[in-house]
Amino acid sequence: MEVLKIATAGSVDDGKSTLIGRLLYDTQSLTTDKLEAIEKSSKQKGYDYLDFSLATDGLVAEREQGITIDVAHIYFSTAKKSYIIADTPGHVEYTRNMVTGASTSQVSIILIDARKGVIEQTYRHFFINNLLRVKEVIVAVNKMDLVDYSEEVYNKIKADFEALNAKSTFKEQNVSYIPLSALTGDNVVESLGGMPWYEGQTILEHLEALEPADVYEKGKARFPVQTVIRPKTEEYHDFRGYAGKLYGNNIKVGDAVTVLPSLTESKVTNIHFFDKQFDEASVGSSVTIELENDINVTRGDMIVKSSELPKVEKDINTTVCWMDSKKLVPGAKYFVQHNTNRVLAKIDSVKNVIATDFSGTTEVSQLAINEIGEVNIKLSKAIYFDAYNDNKSNGAFILIDAATNTTAGVGFIR
């Protein structure tokens, strides 16, 4: 079954957690004990409705303050798809959490409170989705029940967001608009008739209708090798396969390929998925590839089509979202984790910090936590990469603090 990864974004009290809880409730995805806990808690708080935000806000501080602090991952399925939702916090001080949640998502739902309209946080969330090149964005105008389901209010918010969208440099991005009430459930899973002037899809209908071509960016085929398969059984005595996940584009049996960094050339002879063989592996699939000749391939290598070689360099210009309380400064040393490859790196220079409201850049010499800026990095050995705008999987990396082994930042090669 197809898996669709979704990130939610919105300001405080825009109703992200309530929307997800409503999706789970209306698709009958809540367990009995979870539903009972929500009912009990809602009664204790004196609510005359079910507080669906409790379905996602798992931390004690989140429940006490009524806000989302950390990224929560929620899983549910329908007859058509399986979904993974990353419920991300809305506060500016949790920008790093927003980036983390959206970095692996194919769809983003940006919530806007119908009473407040487009605000500073809306700019920030849309900027991050542009930075991460999330192809499908749903602008969910929530709490329409609190503005009497006004079409005029909805149209004003849509027009304001269209003005913001005009600043986007990611022209392949598709932006859709849906008015809804997460509290009542109108236009979440089904239309309840509160907005007869809206003739579009509900949130779930829109998600169900999305095809892989709508959410995956097409690029050059990249196959980072995760492990070498050598069963050494009687049946597969001489078998040597290379397992990993395919990014960018499809690979077929017969394709001429090159193994990096050795630049050894070969040809794909078989493609395995569990106990089945296929003539072609589609983008996003985890497979095992056999090559024509017995060459040296190890974890950290990458298999690409011979006609589509990536860049191979030791100096990279990047955009970094800094996540550590210790500031990012020139001269600092980190590990760069790029796909399955880990390389020692030194920060050459920090050039600027990028404003997340599309207002431009400011020259700086260091990055503080939650800041996003342009950073030049020198590597101890060359990596094989693409610009993030050309191939998301092969243009992204994380910075790891060598002393603490913590993820200090996430970067995107320019």
C-alpha positions in Angstrom: 0.0 0.0 0.0 1.2 3.5 -0.8 2.5 5.5 2.2 2.0 9.2 2.2 4.1 11.3 4.6 2.5 14.6 5.8 3.7 17.5 7.9 1.3 19.9 9.7 2.3 23.5 10.4 0.6 26.4 12.0 0.7 29.0 14.7 -0.3 28.4 18.3 -3.9 27.4 18.7 -4.5 27.1 15.0 -5.8 23.6 15.6 -3.1 21.3 14.2 -3.5 18.6 16.8 -7.3 18.9 16.7 -7.3 18.4 13.0 -5.2 15.3 13.2 -7.3 14.0 16.1 -10.4 14.6 14.0 -8.9 12.7 11.1 -8.2 9.8 13.3 -11.6 9.9 14.9 -13.6 10.2 11.7 -11.5 7.4 10.0 -12.1 5.2 13.0 -8.3 5.0 13.6 -8.4 5.8 17.4 -8.0 2.8 19.7 -10.8 2.3 22.2 -8.6 3.1 25.2 -7.3 6.3 23.5 -10.9 7.4 22.7 -12.0 6.7 26.3 -9.0 8.8 27.6 -10.0 11.7 25.4 -13.6 11.5 26.5 -12.6 11.3 30.2 -10.2 14.2 29.9 -12.6 16.4 28.0 -15.3 15.9 30.7 -12.8 16.7 33.4 -11.9 19.9 31.7 -15.6 20.8 31.4 -15.7 20.7 27.6 -19.0 20.0 25.8 -16.9 18.6 23.0 -14.1 16.0 22.5 -10.7 17.5 22.8 -9.0 15.7 19.9 -5.7 17.4 20.4 -5.1 14.9 23.2 -4.7 12.3 20.4 -1.3 13.7 19.5 0.0 15.9 22.4 1.8 13.2 24.3 4.1 15.3 26.6 2.8 16.4 29.9 3.9 20.0 29.2 2.0 19.9 25.9 -1.2 18.8 27.6 -0.8 21.3 30.4 -0.1 24.3 28.2 -2.3 23.3 25.3 0.6 23.6 22.8 2.7 21.3 20.7 6.4 21.3 21.7 8.0 18.3 20.0 7.3 16.5 16.7 4.8 13.7 17.1 4.4 11.0 14.4 0.9 9.6 13.9 0.0 6.6 11.8 -3.3 5.7 10.3 -4.7 4.0 7.2 -7.7 4.0 4.9 -8.6 1.5 2.2 -6.5 3.5 -0.3 -3.4 4.6 1.5 -1.3 4.5 4.7 -0.4 7.9 6.3 2.3 9.1 8.5 1.7 12.6 9.9 4.4 14.7 11.6 2.6 17.1 13.9 5.1 19.9 14.2 5.2 22.8 16.8 4.3 26.3 15.7 6.5 28.5 17.9 9.4 30.3 16.4 11.8 28.8 19.0 10.9 25.3 17.6 11.9 26.1 14.0 14.3 23.2 14.1 11.4 20.9 15.0 9.4 22.2 12.0 12.3 21.5 9.7 12.8 18.0 11.1 9.1 17.2 10.6 8.9 18.5 7.1 12.2 17.2 5.9 10.8 13.7 5.1 7.3 14.8 4.1 5.8 14.8 0.7 2.7 16.9 1.7 2.4 19.8 4.1 -0.8 21.1 5.7 -0.4 24.7 6.7 -3.2 25.7 9.1 -4.5 29.3 9.3 -6.9 30.5 12.0 -9.8 32.1 10.1 -10.1 34.8 12.7 -6.4 35.8 12.4 -5.7 35.3 8.8 -2.1 35.2 7.3 0.4 36.1 10.1 4.2 36.0 10.6 4.2 32.3 11.4 2.4 31.6 8.1 5.3 33.2 6.3 7.8 31.1 8.3 6.0 27.8 7.6 5.6 28.5 3.9 9.3 29.5 3.7 10.4 26.2 5.3 8.2 24.3 2.8 9.9 26.2 0.0 13.3 25.6 1.4 12.6 21.8 1.7 10.8 21.8 -1.7 7.7 20.1 -0.4 5.8 19.7 -3.6 2.2 19.6 -2.3 0.9 22.2 0.1 -2.6 22.3 1.5 -3.6 25.7 3.1 -6.3 24.7 5.6 -8.3 27.7 6.7 -9.5 26.4 10.1 -12.1 27.5 12.6 -14.5 28.6 10.0 -17.3 27.9 12.5 -16.0 30.9 14.5 -16.4 33.3 11.6 -20.0 32.0 10.7 -18.5 30.0 7.8 -18.0 33.3 5.9 -17.0 32.9 2.3 -15.7 36.5 2.3 -13.3 35.8 5.2 -12.0 32.7 3.3 -11.5 34.6 0.1 -9.6 37.3 1.9 -7.2 34.7 3.4 -6.8 32.9 0.1 -5.9 36.2 -1.6 -3.4 37.1 1.1 -1.7 33.7 0.8 -1.6 33.9 -3.0 0.3 37.2 -2.6 2.7 35.3 -0.3 2.9 32.4 -2.8 4.0 34.9 -5.5 7.3 35.3 -3.6 8.0 31.5 -3.9 11.0 30.4 -6.0 9.6 26.8 -6.2 7.3 27.1 -9.1 6.6 23.3 -9.3 4.8 23.5 -5.9 1.1 23.0 -5.9 -0.9 25.0 -3.4 -4.5 24.0 -2.6 -7.0 25.8 -0.3 -9.6 24.1 1.9 -11.9 25.9 4.4 -12.8 23.7 7.4 -13.6 23.3 11.0 -11.5 20.7 12.7 -13.6 20.9 15.9 -16.9 20.1 14.1 -15.3 17.9 11.4 -16.7 19.9 8.5 -14.5 19.4 5.4 -12.1 17.2 7.3 -13.2 13.7 6.2 -16.6 14.7 4.7 -18.6 17.9 4.1 -21.3 18.6 6.7 -23.0 21.4 4.7 -21.7 24.3 6.7 -20.0 25.8 3.7 -22.3 25.2 0.6 -20.4 27.8 -1.3 -17.2 25.6 -1.2 -17.4 22.9 -3.9 -13.9 21.5 -3.6 -12.6 18.4 -1.8 -12.3 17.7 1.9 -8.9 17.2 3.5 -9.1 13.4 3.3 -10.5 13.4 -0.2 -7.6 15.6 -1.4 -5.0 13.3 0.3 -6.6 10.2 -1.1 -6.6 11.6 -4.7 -2.9 12.4 -4.7 -0.7 10.2 -6.9 3.0 9.5 -6.4 3.7 11.7 -9.4 2.1 14.6 -7.6 4.3 14.4 -4.5 7.7 12.9 -5.7 10.2 15.1 -7.5 11.8 13.5 -10.5 15.5 13.7 -10.8 18.5 11.5 -11.6 18.5 8.0 -10.2 20.6 7.7 -6.9 21.0 4.4 -5.1 23.1 4.7 -1.8 24.2 1.2 -0.8 23.1 0.4 2.8 24.5 -3.2 3.0 25.9 -6.0 0.9 23.7 -9.2 0.7 25.8 -12.4 0.8 23.5 -15.3 1.9 26.1 -18.0 1.3 23.4 -20.7 1.3 23.3 -23.7 -1.0 20.7 -22.1 -3.1 22.4 -18.7 -3.3 26.0 -19.8 -2.9 27.6 -17.1 -5.1 24.9 -14.4 -4.7 26.1 -10.9 -4.2 23.5 -8.1 -4.0 23.4 -4.5 -2.9 20.5 -3.3 -0.8 19.3 0.2 -0.4 16.5 2.7 -1.2 16.2 4.2 -4.7 15.8 8.0 -5.0 15.3 10.4 -7.9 14.2 8.1 -10.7 13.7 4.5 -11.8 16.4 1.9 -12.6 15.9 -0.9 -15.0 17.6 -4.3 -15.7 20.2 -3.6 -18.4 21.0 0.0 -17.3 24.7 0.9 -17.5 25.7 2.0 -14.0 28.7 3.5 -12.3 29.7 2.8 -8.7 31.0 5.8 -6.7 33.6 6.7 -5.5 35.5 4.0 -7.4 34.0 5.0 -10.8 33.8 1.3 -11.6 31.3 0.6 -14.4 28.9 -2.3 -14.6 25.3 -3.2 -15.7 22.2 -4.1 -13.7 21.3 -7.8 -14.2 18.6 -8.4 -11.6 16.4 -6.4 -9.2 15.0 -8.2 -6.1 12.2 -7.2 -3.8 11.9 -9.8 -1.0 11.4 -13.1 -2.9 10.3 -11.5 -6.2 12.3 -10.2 -9.2 11.4 -7.1 -11.3 12.6 -5.6 -14.5 12.4 -2.1 -13.1 12.7 -0.5 -9.6 10.5 2.6 -9.1 11.7 5.7 -7.2 11.1 5.3 -3.4 11.4 1.5 -3.4 13.8 -0.4 -1.2 15.4 -3.2 -3.3 18.4 -5.3 -3.8 20.4 -4.9 -7.0 22.7 -7.4 -8.7 25.4 -6.2 -11.0 27.0 -7.9 -14.0 30.5 -8.2 -12.8 31.9 -9.0 -9.3 33.2 -5.7 -8.2 34.0 -4.1 -4.8 30.9 -2.3 -3.5 30.5 -1.5 0.1 28.2 0.4 2.4 28.5 4.2 1.7 29.0 3.7 -2.0 26.5 4.9 -4.5 25.2 3.3 -7.7 24.1 5.8 -10.4 23.4 5.6 -14.1 26.6 6.0 -16.1 25.0 8.9 -18.1 24.0 10.7 -14.9 27.1 11.2 -12.8 26.7 13.6 -9.8 29.2 16.3 -8.7 32.2 15.1 -6.7 33.8 17.9 -4.6 35.4 18.5 -1.2 34.1 22.1 -0.7 30.4 22.6 -0.6 28.2 25.7 -0.3 25.1 24.9 1.8 22.1 26.2 3.6 22.1 25.0 7.2 19.3 25.0 9.8 21.1 25.1 13.1 19.7 23.0 15.9 22.3 23.1 18.7 22.5 25.5 21.6 26.2 25.8 20.9 26.6 28.3 18.1 27.9 27.3 14.6 31.2 29.2 14.1 34.0 29.0 11.5 36.7 26.5 12.3 34.4 24.2 14.2 34.7 20.5 13.2 31.7 18.1 12.7 30.9 15.0 10.8 28.8 15.4 7.7 26.4 12.4 7.3 25.5 12.4 3.6 23.3 9.4 2.8 25.2 6.4 4.1 28.5 8.2 3.9 30.1 9.9 7.0 32.9 12.5 6.4 34.9 14.7 8.8 34.2 18.4 8.0 35.3 21.8 9.0 33.2 25.0 8.9 35.0 27.3 6.5 32.7 30.3 6.8 29.2 31.4 7.9 28.0 34.0 5.3 24.6 35.1 6.4 21.4 34.3 8.2 18.2 34.0 6.1 15.0 35.6 7.2 12.1 33.2 7.2 9.6 35.8 6.2 11.0 36.1 2.7 12.6 39.5 3.6 16.2 38.6 2.6 19.5 37.9 4.3 21.7 39.5 6.9 25.5 39.1 7.0 26.6 37.2 10.1 29.7 35.2 11.2 27.9 32.6 13.3 24.5 30.8 13.5 22.5 30.5 16.7 19.9 27.8 17.5 16.9 27.8 15.1 18.6 30.1 12.7 18.9 29.3 9.0 21.9 30.5 7.0 24.4 30.1 4.2 27.5 28.1 5.3 30.6 27.0 3.4 32.0 23.6 4.5 35.3 21.9 3.7 35.3 18.1 3.8 38.2 15.7 4.5 37.3 13.8 1.4 35.1 14.4 -1.6 31.4 13.4 -1.6 29.2 12.7 -4.6 26.2 15.0 -4.5 23.6 16.9 -6.3 22.2 20.4 -5.5 19.2 19.9 -3.2 17.0 21.7 -5.7 17.9 19.0 -8.3 17.8 15.9 -6.1 16.5 16.2 -2.5 17.8 12.9 -1.3 21.4 13.4 -2.6 21.5 17.1 -1.7 20.7 16.9 2.0 22.9 16.0 4.9 23.1 16.3 8.7 25.9 17.8 10.8 26.9 15.6 13.8 28.9 16.9 16.8 32.0 14.7 17.0 32.2 15.2 20.8 28.6 14.5 21.8 27.4 12.5 18.7 24.3 14.7 18.6 22.6 16.0 15.5 23.6 19.7 15.5 22.2 20.8 12.2 20.6 19.8 8.9 21.9 21.1 5.6 21.0 21.5 2.0 23.7 21.7 -0.7 23.2 24.7 -2.9 
